[in-house]
Amino acid sequence: MAGLIQRTAEAIDDMWRSVWHDSSTAEKVIIALLLIVTGLAIPVIPIVWVARIIAR
């Protein structure tokens, strides 16, 4: 079970890095605005932080 959680956390971290770190500034602004407008910023950001902690 711990392995599954670890792999899931790593997958979330990889996805976040591919979306966020490989994006230009304009793309980051658009992504941030979409998250804020749709209300996903509230649950997504803490999930990503926890996933990154577990992945390390």
Secondary structure, DSSP 8 states (H G I E B T S, - for coil): -HHHHHHHHHHHHHHHHHHHTTS-HHHHHHHHHHHHHHT-HHHHHHHHHHHHHHH-
